[in-house]
Amino acid sequence: MCRIYGYFNAAATPHEMRTVAALQRHGGPDATGISRAPGWGLGNNRLAVVDLDGGQQPYGAGGPVRAVFNGEIYNHGALRHRLEGLGHSFDDRCDGAVIPALYLEYGDDFTDHLDGMYSIALVDLRGREPRLLLATDGIGMKPLYYRWDPAERSLHFSSEIPALFGFGGPPPRMRAASLDAYLATRTPFGGETMFEGVEVMAPATTMVCTLGGTPRSRRRPPAELPAPGPGDGAATAVRVRRALREEVGRLLVADVPVALITSGGLDSSLVTSLAAEHGPVHSFNIAYKGSWPFDERHFARQAAERARAAYHQVEIDPADFPALLEETVWHLGQPNADPIALSTYALFKAVRAAGFTVALTGDAADEVFGGYGRMRQAAENAAAGAAWAPAYLDALSAAPAALRRSLYTDAFRDLLREVPALPPEAQEDLLHGPGTVLERITRFELGHRLPAYHLRRVDHLSMAGSIEVRLPFCQSSVVALGRSLPDRLRLYDGQVKRTLYAAAAGLLPDSVLTRPKQPFTLPITAMLRPGQPLWAQARDLLTPDRLRADGRLDAAAVDALFTAQAERPGDTPALALWSLLVHEVWREQFRPAAATAPALPATALAAVAA
């Protein structure tokens, strides 16, 4: 696991490369490697997980292909054996060492042979001019950000947004319309970020660039879904359990200590139970000092005790949340409205402090197996012939559509008339694509929401603590099996994740299997109240003067939101205020010092002033 960075058809000084490396060294504290030549450069920060004494990046030193890599290739042993049979040799057993040889054998299609999570950058030096290739894994576990300058025809890339700005160039400009996209989906979906000119590669994407040429990207086609297996729901549950057991076993292999994150819900508890079948394990849970709603620590402890895991309780003080929020937002590089982001950052720091370098989590089970209440409600509404999309989209949002509109100034609403909150192709497939409503929602959640909202958050906040997170439910065999299930084996008679619950039967305490589903989150409705640290921070940052200077949010409407939450606390105003607070913390950290207002059109700013 590492952080990668580089440039192509550009020039960067050694100082700039060191700056970029330093800005993301938390994700790779064990070694730094750089390879440079006229027109291009590759860099890497290494977090040593496999072959601790090997793994020197960039790979391929002295050869025709240089590569840097972030992630884990779980089938590297089989690939190495195959490549050795084709005449290649290797100096170590590090997983990424197979990449140059694999590319030499299979060209741009080398990613078809990789089983794992990754973002890769390689330079092919065999032609008259070098050629750059960037690639991301099929589900988006390892993000890669880039800036393409069409005037200079130059490309810079990095694993994290703050590090990308270490290459210099003009100060980043915030996209004015991005506030609406953020509030509509809790973080921007698709290739755009909150910054103009900064994009993120989509999952399953290969980008190629030649010197002086324009980058060309292609989405690799998804693997065909397997046909539903024989038998009833019970037989299907057995197949799911078998696939998960195999993947968890493979993901436990490392040359460093491995931990489990156990929230107390079905997904992480099941991963903990299956991991414990391979030997003693350590389980970590996060909670908050004081008495707060939705405290899951007793469920997590029960799941750990059932698995005979060593249980570690991490507890953080809400008084520390304002400072913790600033660190969390900086590591994310752009706002993410999931309240659990703050706790996730603190949890992984604690896991590292306890001596662990790898952690397995239960992320993505809801997307794969149909675990969200919004999925169930949408499917039920569709079956009854009722409209399902407005309520589903509001459930995705940080602020429902009607509330968002009420918070905006007239000028900002005018700006948004031609700017969709969702990527148009994603919305078109969600609303009108082939398949049942649940099948369309699953494609949307896996292809757009999961990588943007969940996986980038997990990647950035785990690597901020020098922790590699592995995700059994994101493994291709598990995803394919889950997606192949008919609707009735995912949602049925009001029950979500029907097959996954059946697969977990007998492995978990009844208290975990029968408890009502609840999100793994920060209880912000209780914590965003007068007298609480987060309330004071929100009041300090979301002042009328700041909002009027920005021009997008109506100061009186935001003040009314504070009043509503103070007098009648509720999930909707609390999440909206939390999201606005996160956005303002991000804006304060990343806007250029001279900037006092977003890039609204002059006519819109004039309307605000009037």
C-alpha positions in Angstrom: 0.0 0.0 0.0 1.4 3.3 -1.0 0.9 6.8 -2.2 1.8 7.6 -5.8 2.4 10.8 -7.8 3.9 12.1 -10.9 3.8 14.3 -14.0 4.0 13.9 -17.8 4.8 16.3 -20.6 5.8 18.7 -17.9 8.7 19.7 -15.7 8.9 19.5 -12.0 11.8 20.4 -9.8 13.2 17.9 -7.2 11.8 20.3 -4.6 8.3 20.0 -6.0 8.5 16.2 -6.0 9.7 16.2 -2.4 6.9 18.6 -1.5 4.3 16.3 -3.0 5.8 13.3 -1.3 5.9 15.1 2.1 2.2 16.1 1.8 1.1 12.4 1.6 3.9 10.7 3.6 1.4 9.7 6.2 0.2 7.2 3.6 3.6 5.8 2.9 6.0 6.5 5.8 8.4 3.6 5.2 10.2 4.7 2.0 10.2 7.2 -0.8 11.2 6.5 -4.4 11.4 8.8 -7.4 12.3 8.3 -11.1 12.7 11.3 -13.4 13.7 12.0 -17.0 13.0 14.9 -19.4 9.2 15.3 -19.6 8.1 12.9 -17.0 8.5 11.8 -13.4 7.1 9.1 -11.1 7.1 9.0 -7.3 6.0 6.8 -4.5 5.6 6.8 -0.7 5.6 3.2 0.6 3.7 1.6 3.4 5.4 -1.7 3.7 2.9 -4.6 4.0 4.3 -7.4 1.8 8.1 -8.2 1.6 9.1 -5.5 4.1 12.8 -5.6 2.9 11.9 -5.5 -0.8 9.4 -3.5 -2.8 11.6 -0.7 -3.9 9.5 1.7 -6.2 9.4 2.8 -8.9 9.5 -0.8 -10.1 11.5 -1.7 -13.3 14.6 0.3 -12.6 17.0 -0.1 -15.6 14.3 -1.7 -17.7 11.9 -0.4 -20.4 8.9 0.1 -18.1 8.9 2.1 -14.9 5.9 1.8 -12.6 4.5 3.0 -9.3 1.6 1.4 -7.6 -0.8 2.0 -4.7 -2.8 -1.0 -3.4 -2.5 -4.7 -3.1 -2.4 -7.4 -5.7 -3.8 -10.5 -4.0 -2.9 -13.0 -6.9 0.7 -11.8 -7.3 2.1 -15.2 -6.4 0.3 -16.9 -9.2 1.2 -14.1 -11.6 4.8 -14.2 -10.6 4.9 -18.0 -11.3 3.3 -17.5 -14.7 5.7 -14.7 -15.6 8.7 -16.6 -14.5 7.6 -19.3 -16.9 7.7 -16.7 -19.6 11.3 -15.7 -18.9 10.9 -12.9 -16.4 12.8 -12.7 -13.2 12.1 -10.9 -9.9 14.4 -9.6 -7.2 11.8 -9.7 -4.4 8.3 -11.1 -3.7 6.5 -7.8 -3.3 3.1 -7.8 -5.0 3.6 -4.8 -7.2 6.9 -6.1 -8.7 4.9 -8.1 -11.2 3.4 -5.0 -12.9 6.2 -4.1 -15.4 6.5 -7.7 -16.6 2.8 -8.1 -16.8 2.5 -4.9 -18.9 5.3 -6.1 -21.2 3.4 -9.4 -21.8 -0.1 -8.1 -22.2 0.1 -4.3 -22.9 -2.7 -2.1 -21.9 -4.8 -5.1 -21.0 -2.5 -6.2 -18.2 -5.1 -5.0 -15.7 -7.4 -7.9 -16.8 -5.0 -10.2 -15.0 -5.0 -8.3 -11.7 -7.0 -9.4 -8.7 -6.9 -6.7 -6.1 -7.2 -2.9 -5.3 -5.0 -0.5 -7.1 -4.1 2.7 -8.8 -1.1 2.4 -11.1 1.1 4.8 -13.1 3.7 3.5 -15.5 5.9 4.9 -18.2 6.7 2.9 -21.3 10.2 3.9 -22.6 10.3 1.5 -25.6 9.2 3.9 -28.3 10.8 7.0 -29.7 9.0 9.0 -27.0 7.8 7.9 -23.5 4.2 6.8 -23.0 2.2 7.2 -19.7 -0.5 4.8 -18.6 -2.7 5.3 -15.5 -5.1 2.6 -14.3 -7.6 2.2 -11.5 -9.2 -1.0 -10.0 -12.7 -2.1 -11.0 -14.6 -0.7 -8.1 -12.6 2.3 -7.1 -10.9 1.3 -3.9 -7.7 3.3 -4.7 -8.5 6.8 -6.1 -6.2 8.8 -8.3 -6.6 12.5 -8.9 -5.2 14.5 -11.8 -4.9 18.0 -13.3 -4.7 18.3 -17.1 -3.7 21.6 -18.5 -4.8 21.7 -22.2 -2.8 24.8 -22.9 0.4 23.4 -21.7 -0.7 19.8 -22.6 0.7 18.7 -19.2 -0.6 16.2 -16.7 0.0 15.9 -13.0 -1.4 13.2 -10.7 -1.4 12.1 -7.1 -3.2 9.8 -4.7 -4.5 12.8 -2.7 -5.8 16.3 -3.6 -3.7 18.3 -1.1 -0.5 16.6 -2.4 -1.5 17.3 -6.0 -1.3 21.1 -5.3 2.3 20.6 -4.2 3.3 20.6 -7.9 2.6 24.4 -7.9 0.9 26.1 -10.7 -2.1 28.5 -10.4 -3.9 28.4 -7.1 -6.9 25.9 -7.2 -10.2 27.5 -7.9 -13.4 26.1 -6.2 -16.2 25.2 -8.5 -19.1 27.5 -7.5 -21.8 25.0 -8.5 -20.1 22.2 -6.6 -21.9 23.2 -3.4 -25.2 22.0 -4.8 -23.6 18.7 -6.0 -22.2 18.2 -2.5 -25.4 18.9 -0.7 -27.4 16.7 -3.2 -25.2 13.6 -2.8 -22.9 14.4 0.3 -19.9 14.5 -1.9 -19.4 15.1 -5.7 -20.1 12.0 -7.8 -18.4 11.3 -11.1 -15.1 12.6 -12.4 -15.4 16.1 -11.1 -14.2 17.3 -7.7 -14.9 20.5 -5.8 -12.0 22.1 -7.6 -12.0 23.4 -11.2 -9.5 21.4 -13.3 -9.0 18.6 -10.8 -10.6 15.3 -11.7 -10.6 11.9 -10.2 -10.3 8.7 -12.4 -13.4 6.6 -12.5 -13.2 2.9 -11.4 -12.1 0.5 -14.0 -10.4 3.2 -16.1 -7.3 3.1 -18.1 -5.8 6.5 -19.3 -3.0 6.7 -21.8 -1.0 9.8 -22.8 1.8 10.4 -25.2 4.2 13.4 -25.1 2.4 16.4 -26.6 -0.9 14.4 -26.9 -4.2 14.6 -25.1 -5.0 11.9 -22.5 -7.3 9.2 -23.8 -9.4 7.3 -21.2 -11.5 4.2 -21.6 -13.7 2.4 -19.1 -12.9 -1.3 -19.1 -16.0 -3.4 -19.5 -17.3 -5.1 -16.4 -17.1 -8.9 -16.1 -20.2 -10.7 -17.0 -22.4 -11.6 -14.0 -22.6 -15.3 -13.3 -25.9 -17.0 -13.8 -27.8 -17.6 -10.6 -26.7 -20.8 -9.0 -29.0 -23.8 -8.5 -31.1 -24.2 -5.4 -33.1 -22.0 -3.1 -32.2 -19.2 -0.9 -30.5 -21.4 1.6 -28.2 -22.8 -1.1 -27.4 -19.3 -2.3 -26.5 -18.2 1.3 -24.1 -21.1 1.5 -22.4 -19.9 -1.7 -22.1 -16.4 -0.3 -20.7 -17.6 2.9 -18.1 -19.8 1.1 -17.0 -16.8 -1.2 -16.7 -14.5 1.8 -14.8 -17.1 3.8 -12.3 -17.5 1.0 -11.8 -13.8 0.4 -11.4 -13.0 4.1 -8.8 -15.7 4.3 -6.8 -14.3 1.4 -7.1 -10.7 2.7 -5.6 -11.7 6.0 -2.2 -12.6 4.4 0.4 -9.9 5.2 3.8 -9.5 6.7 2.5 -7.1 9.3 -0.2 -7.3 12.0 -3.8 -7.3 10.8 -6.8 -6.0 12.8 -10.6 -6.1 12.3 -12.9 -3.1 12.5 -16.1 -4.2 14.2 -18.9 -1.7 14.4 -21.5 -4.1 15.9 -23.6 -4.5 12.8 -24.0 -7.5 10.5 -21.3 -6.8 7.9 -18.2 -6.1 10.0 -19.2 -8.7 12.6 -19.4 -11.3 9.9 -16.0 -10.4 8.6 -14.7 -10.6 12.2 -16.2 -14.0 12.7 -14.8 -15.4 9.4 -11.3 -13.9 10.1 -11.3 -15.6 13.5 -11.6 -19.0 11.8 -8.0 -18.5 10.7 -6.6 -17.9 14.2 -6.6 -15.2 17.0 -7.7 -11.7 15.8 -7.9 -8.2 17.3 -11.1 -6.3 16.9 -11.5 -2.5 17.2 -14.6 -0.4 17.9 -15.1 3.4 18.3 -17.4 5.1 20.7 -17.7 8.5 22.4 -17.2 9.7 25.9 -20.5 10.4 27.6 -24.0 9.0 27.0 -25.1 9.3 23.4 -27.8 7.7 21.2 -27.0 4.7 18.9 -24.0 3.5 21.0 -23.1 0.2 19.4 -20.2 -0.8 21.6 -22.1 -3.6 23.4 -23.0 -5.2 20.1 -19.4 -5.0 18.9 -18.2 -6.5 22.1 -20.6 -9.4 21.8 -19.6 -10.1 18.2 -15.9 -10.0 19.3 -16.5 -12.3 22.2 -18.4 -14.8 20.0 -15.4 -14.8 17.6 -13.0 -15.0 20.6 -11.3 -11.8 19.3 -9.2 -9.5 21.5 -11.5 -6.5 21.8 -10.1 -2.9 21.8 -12.5 -0.1 22.7 -11.5 3.3 21.2 -13.2 6.2 22.9 -12.9 9.8 21.8 -14.0 13.0 23.5 -16.5 15.3 21.8 -14.6 18.3 23.1 -11.9 17.4 20.6 -14.2 17.2 17.6 -13.6 20.8 16.2 -9.9 20.2 15.9 -10.4 16.7 14.7 -12.8 17.9 12.0 -10.2 20.3 10.6 -7.7 17.4 10.3 -10.3 15.1 8.8 -11.4 17.6 6.1 -7.8 18.3 5.1 -7.0 14.7 4.6 -10.1 14.2 2.5 -9.2 17.1 0.3 -12.9 17.9 -0.4 -16.0 17.8 1.8 -17.7 14.6 2.6 -20.9 14.9 4.6 -20.7 11.5 6.2 -20.5 12.3 10.0 -18.6 9.1 10.6 -15.7 10.5 8.7 -14.5 12.2 11.9 -14.7 9.0 13.9 -13.1 7.0 11.1 -10.0 9.2 11.2 -9.7 8.9 14.9 -10.3 5.1 14.8 -7.6 4.3 12.3 -5.1 6.5 14.2 -5.8 4.4 17.3 -5.4 1.1 15.3 -2.0 2.2 14.1 -1.0 3.3 17.6 -1.9 -0.2 18.8 0.7 -1.6 16.4 -1.4 -2.7 13.4 -0.8 -1.8 9.8 -3.7 -3.6 8.0 -7.4 -3.6 8.9 -10.3 -5.4 7.4 -13.7 -3.7 7.4 -17.3 -4.6 6.3 -17.7 -1.6 3.9 -19.8 -2.2 0.7 -22.0 -5.0 1.9 -25.1 -2.8 1.8 -24.4 -1.8 -1.8 -23.7 -5.3 -3.0 -26.5 -7.2 -1.1 -29.2 -4.5 -0.8 -28.9 -3.3 2.7 -30.2 0.3 2.7 -33.7 1.3 3.7 -33.8 3.6 0.8 -33.4 0.7 -1.6 -36.2 -1.2 0.1 -38.5 1.8 0.1 -37.8 2.5 -3.6 -38.4 -1.1 -4.6 -41.7 -1.2 -2.6 -42.9 2.1 -4.1 -42.0 1.0 -7.6 -43.9 -2.3 -7.1 -46.9 -0.3 -6.0 -46.8 1.9 -9.0 -45.8 4.9 -7.0 -43.0 7.4 -7.7 -39.8 6.2 -6.1 -37.0 8.5 -7.4 -37.7 11.8 -5.5 -37.7 10.1 -2.1 -34.7 7.9 -3.0 -32.6 10.9 -4.2 -33.6 12.9 -1.1 -32.4 10.0 1.1 -29.0 10.2 -0.6 -28.7 13.9 0.1 -27.3 16.0 2.9 -30.3 18.3 2.5 -33.5 17.3 0.6 -34.2 19.1 -2.6 -36.8 21.5 -1.2 -34.6 22.4 1.8 -31.6 23.0 -0.5 -33.5 25.4 -2.7 -34.7 27.3 0.4 -31.1 27.8 1.5 -29.8 29.2 -1.7 -29.7 32.9 -2.8 -31.6 33.8 -6.0 -28.3 34.3 -7.8 -27.0 30.8 -6.9 -30.4 29.2 -7.9 -30.0 31.0 -11.3 -26.5 29.6 -11.7 -27.7 26.1 -11.1 -30.4 26.0 -13.8 -28.1 24.5 -16.3 -25.9 22.6 -13.9 -27.1 19.1 -12.9 -26.2 17.9 -9.4 -25.7 14.3 -10.6 -23.6 13.3 -13.6 -26.1 13.1 -16.5 -25.2 9.6 -17.6 -25.6 8.3 -14.0 -29.0 9.9 -13.6 -30.2 8.6 -17.0 -29.3 5.0 -16.2 -30.7 5.3 -12.7 -34.1 6.6 -13.9 -34.4 5.0 -17.3 -31.8 2.2 -17.7 -32.4 -1.5 -18.2 -33.4 -3.8 -15.4 -35.6 -3.5 -12.3 -35.6 -0.5 -10.0 -33.4 -2.4 -7.5 -31.0 -3.5 -10.3 -30.7 0.1 -11.5 -30.2 1.4 -7.9 -27.5 -1.2 -7.3 -25.6 -0.2 -10.5 -25.8 3.5 -9.4 -24.8 2.8 -5.8 -21.8 0.6 -6.8 -20.7 2.6 -9.8 -21.1 6.1 -8.4 -22.0 6.5 -4.8 -19.7 3.8 -3.3 -16.4 5.0 -4.8 -17.1 8.7 -4.3 -18.8 8.7 -0.8 -17.4 5.6 0.9 -14.2 4.3 -0.7 -12.4 7.6 -1.0 -13.3 8.4 2.5 -12.1 5.0 3.8 -8.9 5.2 1.7 -7.9 8.7 2.7 -8.7 8.5 6.4 -7.1 5.0 6.9 -4.0 6.1 5.0 -3.9 9.3 7.1 -3.1 6.9 10.0 -0.7 4.7 7.9 -3.3 1.9 7.8 -4.1 -0.2 4.8 -7.8 -1.1 4.7 -8.9 -4.3 2.9 -12.5 -4.8 1.9 -13.8 -8.3 1.5 -17.2 -7.1 0.2 -15.4 -5.3 -2.6 -13.7 -8.4 -3.9 -14.8 -9.1 -7.5 -16.0 -12.6 -6.6 -18.3 -11.3 -3.9 -19.5 -8.3 -5.9 -20.4 -10.5 -8.9 -22.2 -13.0 -6.7 -24.2 -10.3 -4.9 -25.1 -8.6 -8.1 -26.3 -11.8 -9.7 -28.9 -12.4 -7.0 -32.5 -11.8 -8.0 -34.4 -9.0 -6.2 -36.2 -11.4 -3.9 -32.9 -12.8 -2.5 -31.8 -9.3 -1.5 -34.9 -7.6 -0.4 -38.0 -9.5 0.6 -41.1 -8.8 2.8 -39.4 -5.7 4.3 -36.1 -7.4 5.1 -32.9 -6.0 3.7 -29.8 -8.1 2.8 -31.8 -11.3 3.0 -29.1 -13.6 1.6 -26.3 -12.0 3.7 -28.3 -12.5 6.9 -28.9 -16.1 6.0 -25.2 -16.5 5.3 -24.3 -15.2 8.7 -26.7 -17.5 10.6 -25.0 -19.5 13.3 -21.8 -17.3 13.1 -23.0 -14.3 15.0 -24.8 -13.6 18.3 -28.6 -13.5 18.0 -28.4 -9.9 19.4 -26.5 -8.8 16.3 -28.6 -10.8 13.8 -32.0 -9.7 15.1 -31.2 -6.0 16.0 -32.8 -3.3 13.9 -30.4 -2.0 11.2 -28.8 1.3 12.1 -26.1 3.3 10.4 -22.6 3.3 11.7 -22.4 7.1 12.3 -21.8 10.0 14.6 -25.0 11.0 16.5 -24.9 14.6 15.2 -28.6 15.3 16.0 -27.7 15.1 19.7 -24.2 16.6 19.2 -25.3 19.6 17.1 -27.1 21.3 20.0 -26.5 24.5 21.9 -23.8 24.0 24.4 -22.0 21.3 22.4 -18.5 21.9 20.8 -19.7 21.3 17.3 -22.6 23.8 17.7 -20.2 26.5 18.7 -17.9 25.7 15.8 -20.8 25.8 13.3 -22.0 29.2 14.7 -18.4 30.6 14.5 -18.0 29.6 10.9 -21.5 30.0 9.4 -21.9 33.7 10.2 -24.2 35.9 8.2 -21.2 38.1 7.1 -19.3 35.1 5.7 -22.3 33.7 4.0 -23.2 37.0 2.4 -19.6 37.5 1.2 -19.7 34.0 -0.4 -23.0 34.7 -2.2 -24.5 31.2 -2.5 -26.3 30.6 0.8 -29.1 32.9 2.2 -27.9 34.0 5.6 -31.4 34.3 7.0 -32.3 30.8 5.8 -29.2 29.3 7.4 -30.0 31.2 10.7 -33.5 29.7 10.6 -32.0 26.3 10.3 -30.0 26.9 13.5 -33.1 28.0 15.2 -35.1 25.0 14.1 -32.4 22.6 15.3 -32.1 24.4 18.7 -35.8 24.4 19.3 -36.8 21.1 17.7 -33.7 18.9 17.1 -34.1 16.6 14.1 -32.0 14.5 11.7 -32.8 16.7 8.7 -31.7 20.1 10.1 -28.8 18.5 12.0 -27.4 16.8 8.9 -27.8 20.0 6.8 -26.0 22.1 9.4 -23.2 19.5 9.8 -22.8 19.4 6.0 -22.6 23.2 5.8 -20.1 23.2 8.6 -17.9 20.6 6.9 -18.1 22.6 3.6 -17.1 25.8 5.4 -14.1 24.1 7.1 -13.0 22.8 3.7 -13.5 26.2 2.1 -11.4 27.9 4.8 -8.6 25.4 4.4 -8.3 25.4 0.6 -9.4 28.7 -0.8 -6.6 31.0 -1.8 -5.8 33.7 0.8 -6.9 36.5 -1.5 -10.2 34.9 -2.4 -13.3 36.4 -0.7 -16.0 35.0 -2.9 -16.6 32.0 -5.2 -16.4 32.2 -8.9 -20.0 33.3 -9.5 -20.7 35.1 -12.7 -20.5 38.9 -12.5 -24.2 39.2 -13.1 -25.0 36.9 -10.2 -22.7 38.8 -7.9 -24.4 42.0 -8.9 -27.7 40.5 -8.0 -26.5 39.4 -4.6 -25.1 42.9 -3.9 -28.5 44.4 -4.9 
